[in-house]
């Protein structure tokens, strides 16, 4: 979830209809932490390369999930977990006519019940950024060759990457994970994501 993410869509046109529907729900909930358009376009592209299952932690009100669903091919199943009941209900309403999309209310760890995944987006838990919240086990949650996306980083300007004056341990975890081939993708001057593929 990104601060002022919902507001970043102001004035944008040509969005996928499902993304527009999710944005309407986010605005109705006064939820301003949706994924930004730059992140959404990345998710849409990555979803197009999946033939099986897509998972997401941190549904919010469904904007990121809508980007994923807009890019997914026929037959792909999408699963997302949101911990806040009211947001989970609002997100489920966005996808009421999409039987391929499942939104569940619960802890991010509940996503494991639907895996393993070809694409897993860690947006609301499992990133390892918050003390006491461990990083997701990608060897358990991803199929070999599957992709994980960890978003909401500030682009690194030095090595090792730093955030708030300290070494960014969470980012290093994903970039140096022995089970992944990972890279940081700059999406905007102030926004990047780490994308990793599980080694065979």
Residue pairs with C-beta under 8 A, 6 or more apart in sequence:
1 33
1 34
1 35
1 58
1 60
1 123
1 124
1 152
2 8
2 33
2 34
2 35
2 36
2 39
2 151
2 152
2 191
3 32
3 33
4 32
5 32
5 33
5 34
5 35
5 36
5 39
5 63
6 23
6 26
6 27
6 31
6 32
6 33
6 34
6 63
7 32
8 36
8 37
9 15
9 23
9 34
9 37
12 37
15 23
15 37
16 44
16 66
16 67
16 70
18 66
18 69
18 70
18 94
18 95
18 98
19 40
19 63
19 66
19 67
19 70
21 66
21 94
22 34
22 61
22 62
22 63
22 65
22 66
22 91
22 94
23 34
23 63
25 61
25 62
25 90
25 91
25 93
25 94
26 32
26 34
26 60
26 61
26 62
26 63
28 90
29 61
29 86
29 87
29 90
31 60
31 61
31 87
33 60
34 60
34 61
34 63
34 64
35 43
35 60
35 63
35 64
35 67
35 123
35 151
36 187
36 188
36 191
38 187
38 188
38 191
39 64
39 67
39 151
39 187
39 191
39 193
40 63
40 64
40 66
40 67
41 67
42 149
42 185
42 187
42 193
42 195
43 64
43 67
43 68
43 71
43 121
43 149
44 67
44 68
44 70
44 71
45 71
46 71
46 119
46 147
46 149
46 195
47 54
47 67
47 68
47 69
47 70
47 71
47 72
47 76
47 119
48 71
48 72
48 73
49 119
50 72
50 73
50 76
50 118
50 119
51 73
51 75
51 76
51 118
52 76
52 77
52 117
52 118
52 143
53 76
53 77
53 78
53 79
53 114
53 115
53 116
53 117
53 118
53 119
54 68
54 72
54 76
54 77
54 78
54 79
54 117
54 118
54 119
54 120
54 121
55 78
55 79
55 80
55 111
55 114
55 115
55 117
55 119
55 120
55 121
55 141
56 64
56 65
56 68
56 78
56 79
56 80
56 81
56 111
56 120
56 121
56 123
57 80
57 81
57 108
57 111
57 121
57 122
57 123
57 124
57 125
57 126
57 136
58 64
58 80
58 81
58 82
58 83
58 108
58 122
58 123
58 124
58 125
59 65
59 80
59 81
59 82
59 87
59 88
59 91
59 103
59 124
60 82
60 87
60 91
60 123
60 124
61 87
61 90
61 91
61 94
62 80
62 90
62 91
62 94
62 95
62 103
64 121
64 123
65 78
65 80
65 91
65 94
65 95
65 101
65 103
66 94
66 95
68 78
68 119
68 121
69 78
69 95
69 98
69 100
69 101
72 78
72 100
75 100
76 100
77 100
77 101
77 102
77 114
78 100
78 101
78 102
79 101
79 102
79 104
79 111
79 114
79 117
80 91
80 101
80 102
80 103
80 104
80 111
81 103
81 104
81 105
81 106
81 107
81 108
81 110
81 111
81 124
81 125
82 88
82 91
82 103
82 104
82 105
82 106
82 124
83 105
83 106
83 107
83 108
83 124
83 125
84 105
85 105
88 103
88 104
88 105
89 105
91 103
92 103
95 101
95 103
102 114
104 110
107 125
108 122
108 124
108 125
108 126
108 136
109 125
109 126
111 120
111 126
111 141
112 140
112 141
115 140
115 141
115 142
116 140
116 141
116 142
116 143
116 146
117 141
117 142
117 143
117 146
118 142
118 143
118 145
118 146
118 147
119 146
119 147
119 148
119 149
120 136
120 138
120 141
120 142
120 146
120 147
120 148
120 149
121 148
121 149
121 151
122 136
122 148
122 149
122 150
122 151
123 151
123 152
125 133
125 136
126 133
126 134
126 135
126 136
127 133
127 135
127 136
127 150
127 170
128 134
128 135
128 136
128 169
128 170
128 173
128 174
129 170
135 170
135 173
135 174
136 148
138 146
138 148
138 177
138 179
138 180
138 196
138 198
139 179
139 198
141 148
142 148
142 198
143 198
144 198
144 199
144 200
145 197
145 198
145 200
146 197
146 198
147 195
147 196
147 197
147 198
148 174
148 180
148 195
148 196
148 197
148 198
149 193
149 194
149 195
150 170
150 174
150 193
150 194
150 196
151 191
151 193
151 194
152 191
152 193
153 161
153 163
153 168
153 171
153 184
153 191
153 192
153 193
153 194
154 163
154 190
154 191
154 192
155 184
155 186
155 189
155 190
155 191
155 192
156 162
156 168
156 171
156 184
156 192
160 167
160 168
160 172
161 167
161 168
161 171
161 172
161 175
161 184
162 168
163 171
171 184
171 194
174 180
174 182
174 194
174 196
175 182
175 183
175 184
175 194
175 196
176 182
177 196
179 198
179 199
180 196
180 197
180 198
180 199
181 196
181 197
181 199
182 194
182 195
182 196
182 197
183 194
183 195
183 196
184 192
184 193
184 194
184 195
185 192
185 193
185 194
185 195
186 192
187 193
